[in-house]
């Protein structure tokens, strides 16, 4: 039986994981068992209900490596509709939990824009925010689209009492397998330090990451 304090801690972790669901946290190499050659090898963590979740370790400097996550789903949806679900700020919160506010700050053009997201977290944590530079590109046949996201301050000072995520990179690759069927691959990582010990935080992040990818798949699946 989990006590009241245990439920409260788990509740905090779930909400915090909502913020980190699209990212992974940096770890010092002295704290992470090194497995030479695994930087390019994805390990399957979850394969259920049409959602596959993978992870791998990637060295970003001599002393720091990060855990990178990948999700793969195939949806009965057009390429255009699938892309809209991951780029439209009014739709993102329908499948990504924990979002308190999201908006486009400005567009340089149709394929380059800056997005602001605010994630609400419970006390004693400060809310978290991120500004991402988003760039869009297509394959020559226009059957594959690439969305690149990278954290950027872009001249906007952090909101008062809010912590900003500053070392985040992610990408979407959407491929139209055939009309009405799209394969979606998401990869993300963050070099910001973990808020909890990894043995506590990682299982929770995995659960939320999977749950949100499943929500995205279900929203794109015809009823």
C-alpha positions as CSV (number, residue, x, y, z in Angstrom):
1,X,0.0,0.0,0.0
2,X,1.4,3.4,-1.0
3,X,1.1,6.1,1.7
4,X,-0.1,9.6,1.2
5,X,3.4,11.0,0.9
6,X,4.3,8.3,-1.7
7,X,1.2,9.2,-3.8
8,X,2.3,12.9,-3.6
9,X,5.8,12.1,-4.8
10,X,4.5,9.9,-7.6
11,X,2.1,12.6,-8.6
12,X,4.9,15.2,-8.7
13,X,7.0,12.8,-10.8
14,X,4.2,12.3,-13.3
15,X,3.8,16.0,-13.8
16,X,7.5,16.6,-14.0
17,X,7.7,13.8,-16.5
18,X,5.1,15.6,-18.6
19,X,7.6,18.3,-19.1
20,X,10.5,16.0,-19.9
21,X,8.4,13.5,-22.0
22,X,10.1,14.7,-25.2
23,X,13.5,14.9,-23.8
24,X,16.2,13.0,-22.0
25,X,18.6,14.2,-19.3
26,X,22.3,14.5,-19.3
27,X,24.5,12.2,-17.2
28,X,28.1,12.4,-16.2
29,X,30.1,9.6,-17.7
30,X,31.4,8.6,-14.3
31,X,27.8,7.9,-13.2
32,X,26.7,6.0,-16.3
33,X,28.1,2.6,-17.2
34,X,29.8,3.0,-20.6
35,X,29.1,0.4,-23.3
36,X,31.5,1.1,-26.1
37,X,29.9,1.2,-29.5
38,X,26.4,1.6,-28.3
39,X,26.1,5.3,-29.4
40,X,24.5,4.2,-32.7
41,X,22.5,1.3,-31.4
42,X,18.9,1.8,-30.4
43,X,17.5,-0.4,-27.6
44,X,13.7,-1.2,-27.8
45,X,12.0,-0.4,-24.5
46,X,8.3,-0.7,-25.4
47,X,6.3,-2.2,-28.2
48,X,2.6,-2.1,-27.6
49,X,-0.6,-0.9,-29.3
50,X,1.3,0.2,-32.4
51,X,3.8,2.4,-30.5
52,X,7.5,1.6,-30.3
53,X,9.8,3.4,-27.8
54,X,13.6,3.2,-28.1
55,X,16.6,4.7,-26.3
56,X,20.4,5.0,-26.8
57,X,23.3,6.8,-25.1
58,X,25.1,9.5,-27.1
59,X,28.3,11.3,-26.1
60,X,28.1,15.1,-26.4
61,X,31.4,15.9,-24.7
62,X,34.3,14.2,-23.1
63,X,32.5,14.0,-19.7
64,X,28.9,14.1,-20.6
65,X,26.6,11.7,-22.4
66,X,22.8,11.9,-22.8
67,X,20.0,9.5,-23.2
68,X,18.3,10.0,-26.5
69,X,14.7,8.7,-27.0
70,X,12.9,7.6,-30.1
71,X,9.3,6.9,-30.8
72,X,7.8,5.2,-33.9
73,X,4.2,5.0,-34.9
74,X,2.3,4.2,-38.1
75,X,-1.0,6.1,-38.4
76,X,-4.0,5.8,-40.8
77,X,-3.7,9.5,-41.6
78,X,-2.5,11.7,-44.5
79,X,0.9,13.3,-44.3
80,X,-0.6,16.7,-44.2
81,X,-2.9,15.9,-41.2
82,X,-0.1,14.1,-39.3
83,X,2.2,17.1,-39.8
84,X,-0.5,19.5,-38.6
85,X,-0.9,17.5,-35.4
86,X,2.7,18.1,-34.4
87,X,3.1,21.7,-35.6
88,X,-0.2,23.4,-34.8
89,X,0.1,24.9,-31.4
90,X,-3.6,24.6,-30.8
91,X,-3.5,20.8,-31.4
92,X,-0.2,19.9,-29.6
93,X,-1.8,20.1,-26.1
94,X,-4.5,17.6,-27.2
95,X,-1.9,14.8,-27.1
96,X,1.0,16.2,-25.1
97,X,0.3,16.3,-21.3
98,X,1.4,19.1,-18.9
99,X,1.2,22.0,-21.3
100,X,-0.1,25.2,-19.7
101,X,0.5,27.6,-22.6
102,X,1.8,27.4,-26.1
103,X,2.0,29.9,-28.9
104,X,4.0,30.9,-32.0
105,X,6.3,33.8,-31.2
106,X,7.0,34.7,-34.8
107,X,7.5,33.3,-38.3
108,X,10.4,34.1,-40.5
109,X,8.6,32.2,-43.3
110,X,6.3,29.2,-43.8
111,X,9.1,26.7,-43.0
112,X,10.9,28.5,-40.1
113,X,9.2,29.7,-36.9
114,X,9.7,30.1,-33.2
115,X,7.4,28.4,-30.7
116,X,6.9,29.1,-27.0
117,X,5.7,26.4,-24.5
118,X,5.0,26.7,-20.8
119,X,4.7,23.5,-18.7
120,X,2.9,23.7,-15.4
121,X,4.6,21.8,-12.5
122,X,3.5,21.3,-8.9
123,X,5.1,23.0,-5.9
124,X,8.0,23.1,-5.0
125,X,9.0,23.0,-8.6
126,X,9.0,26.1,-10.8
127,X,7.1,26.0,-14.0
128,X,9.3,25.2,-17.0
129,X,9.3,26.9,-20.4
130,X,11.1,26.4,-23.7
131,X,11.4,28.4,-26.9
132,X,12.2,26.3,-30.0
133,X,13.4,27.2,-33.4
134,X,11.4,25.0,-35.8
135,X,12.5,24.3,-39.4
136,X,10.7,22.3,-42.0
137,X,12.0,20.5,-45.1
138,X,10.7,18.0,-47.6
139,X,12.1,15.2,-49.7
140,X,12.3,15.7,-53.5
141,X,9.1,13.7,-54.0
142,X,7.3,15.5,-51.2
143,X,6.4,12.1,-49.6
144,X,8.7,12.7,-46.6
145,X,8.8,15.7,-44.3
146,X,11.4,16.6,-41.7
147,X,10.8,18.9,-38.7
148,X,13.8,20.0,-36.7
149,X,13.5,21.7,-33.3
150,X,16.2,23.3,-31.2
151,X,16.0,25.4,-28.0
152,X,16.6,29.1,-28.6
153,X,16.3,32.2,-26.3
154,X,15.6,34.3,-29.4
155,X,15.9,37.5,-27.3
156,X,13.0,36.6,-25.0
157,X,14.0,36.8,-21.3
158,X,12.7,34.0,-19.1
159,X,9.4,34.6,-17.3
160,X,9.6,35.4,-13.6
161,X,9.6,32.3,-11.4
162,X,10.0,30.0,-14.5
163,X,12.9,27.8,-15.4
164,X,13.9,27.6,-19.1
165,X,15.0,24.5,-20.9
166,X,18.1,25.5,-22.8
167,X,19.8,22.5,-24.3
168,X,17.1,20.7,-26.2
169,X,17.1,19.1,-29.7
170,X,14.4,17.1,-31.4
171,X,13.2,16.0,-34.8
172,X,10.1,14.5,-36.5
173,X,10.4,12.5,-39.7
174,X,7.1,11.8,-41.4
175,X,6.9,9.4,-44.3
176,X,3.8,8.7,-46.4
177,X,4.0,5.0,-46.9
178,X,0.9,5.1,-49.1
179,X,-2.1,7.5,-49.4
180,X,-3.7,7.6,-46.0
181,X,-0.9,5.8,-44.2
182,X,2.0,7.7,-42.5
183,X,5.0,6.6,-40.5
184,X,6.0,9.0,-37.8
185,X,9.4,8.9,-36.1
186,X,10.3,11.3,-33.2
187,X,13.8,11.6,-31.7
188,X,14.7,14.0,-28.8
189,X,17.3,14.7,-26.2
190,X,18.2,17.3,-23.7
191,X,21.5,18.1,-22.0
192,X,19.9,19.7,-18.9
193,X,20.6,17.8,-15.7
194,X,17.9,15.4,-14.3
195,X,15.6,16.7,-11.6
196,X,15.6,13.3,-9.8
197,X,18.0,10.3,-9.6
198,X,17.8,8.5,-12.9
199,X,16.6,5.2,-11.4
200,X,13.5,7.1,-10.2
201,X,12.9,9.5,-13.1
202,X,13.5,7.3,-16.1
203,X,10.7,4.8,-15.6
204,X,8.2,7.6,-15.1
205,X,9.5,9.5,-18.2
206,X,9.2,6.3,-20.2
207,X,5.6,5.8,-19.1
208,X,4.6,9.4,-20.0
209,X,6.5,9.4,-23.2
210,X,4.7,6.2,-24.3
211,X,1.3,7.5,-23.2
212,X,1.6,10.7,-25.1
213,X,2.8,8.9,-28.3
214,X,-0.2,6.6,-27.9
215,X,-2.6,9.6,-27.5
216,X,-1.1,11.1,-30.7
217,X,-1.7,7.8,-32.6
218,X,-5.2,7.5,-31.4
219,X,-6.1,11.1,-32.3
220,X,-4.9,10.4,-35.9
221,X,-6.7,7.1,-36.2
222,X,-10.2,7.2,-37.7
223,X,-12.9,6.2,-35.3
